[in-house]
């Protein structure tokens, strides 16, 4: 019997759930290949989160049997979950690709950025400076990221190839039109392009893909016992001293997991018993709260993401 | 699960964003924190209803002006289908975004304000859906609540639109007329109790019933090479794979193929997707092919079945929608990007400007301004391998890239 690969017109329709991921997967692979073909020095931004892990898998598929033809760049806030870093190092070892790490702490030490203080202090926004410096240092012309349009309102407006100027700025009112599947990666020296291969994926698509492909992800995505405290209705990790905690905020052990893996200081946990990937998928399907609902960095103002993006944030 | 891509179009204040917000809300696609945010903003503005447009108008400038200025992508799903909406702005100056949104969509929703009826903007939107050959068009007559749910008003608008449709250049296009109130939720997801005279489908019912096989067109195999994969490892020392996205039809191992532009022929030796070999692949797959013979293939080349050659020309005539503030003029140079093939080109002539109100052609002053659509003759430094857009959408469109600013300045549909 013949093995049939995607018997259906995949670009837009799929007969079953399993093949839905294929349409998105095919689109993402197409985009990654365009990056490799159109740019001199691309890099994949790797945070250790599920979206960038998914990107790595897609890149493996896009270029097999060759290795992924670009390095991974991790902007290390110094406030990562230790589980994420361990996971990162193991993955990079298996892939045999180059990992570049640039630290926010170095930007702070060099006096380029100033650490925030207070109850909501976070290094999330400080990453931008470290990222832009790394882009300049290595002369990267394309930075591949795992942002998705369904995450947040400003991201819903992002192009797949999004031009940034010398200062990393996003000119959201003057974006290049993107027609059909033709991607225009022509840029001037000093400019770079942010590339979002999984733009059209939803959170559920990513989780379903991770489940179907049996991709390993850091353990903090699964339910585990953790010392936590509650602030503003959100659950914060009290395990490490990264998150500011007031005396009166009471620490208690809860069974939690993380839906996104950002900087520890701005990523809250959710109460959950989902300790397998199947249970996580089921939980996301039934969830009433959006993914970034547990990211305090987006709650600073209604336009928080857009403002950060204009300044070069991913 | 089936995925349906929808483009919405309408004039300022026709209520597009409200319609989308309503679709999200009534299909339970809005999460509680998002509804909460909408409730807060609505209350702050002093509204006594939920302003669903706040669910989609993402940019600060948009919230300030209360209008949509760029394409936003919105996702929702029902148990049967996944939907991606390209919410495109309706003002004249943002036509380029409307074309952009429509270029990837199978269905279009044209919104008409029941109080205003068919206006100039409606002409333009319908014209663009015609030009892009969107097969399924929903004409949603919105704000029926503000005209007392009057059937006569709806019927008048339908009649006016039908007159427009008489000029349609896309005979396979299907039109459906639905009277709605996005604000109140009439005939969007739930059937309206206010319009017993309307027996037809709600918008969601129409989308759910859509045969997506039918709205997509299949054609002949067109495999545009993105990149050549040469691992140069011990295990795959001689591996040479041609990576690309298969468009049009299906390919099997053993199929005889012709490589363009060299016209060399060979046979498909293997089809890979990741580390698995397959004997057959269908349209839409991002695959890697290897050939029986040592053939010189580079990015921009195209593989087709031996007896299904496209046009191979160094001159094309196309309907161009201009998207740049710098006007298109004869003698100017642009890169034509057709699939993965990018060639330098020179504009030979702009023969006419096409009025987007279906009134016919007007004489061109041999230029095209921003948001104008016209017929353009282009000379290419190297051939492109194309089909007419009417015969094969995926192999009949190209973009024009400004040689100096690198911006995507226009899109063309080859005649």
Interface residues (C-beta under 8 A of the other chain):
Chain A: X2 X3 X4 X5 X6 X7 X8 X9 X10 X11 X12 X13 X14 X15 X16 X17 X20 X23 X25 X26 X27 X29 X30 X33 X34 X36 X37 X60 X61 X62 X63 X64 X65 X66 X67 X149 X150 X152 X153 X154 X155 X156 X157 X172 X173 X175 X176 X177 X178 X179 X180 X181 X182 X184 X186 X187 X188 X199 X200 X202 X287 X288 X289 X290 X293 X302 X303 X306 X307
Chain B: X1 X2 X3 X4 X5 X31 X32 X33 X34 X37 X41 X56 X57 X58 X59 X60 X61 X63 X69 X70 X71 X72 X73 X74 X75 X82 X84 X96 X97 X99 X100 X103 X104 X106 X212 X213 X216 X218 X226 X227 X229 X230 X231 X232 X233 X235 X236 X239 X241 X243 X244 X245 X271 X272 X273 X274 X275 X276 X278 X279 X280 X281 X282 X283 X284 X285 X286 X287 X288 X299 X323 X335 X337 X338 X339 X340 X393 X394 X397 X398 X399 X401 X406 X407 X408 X411
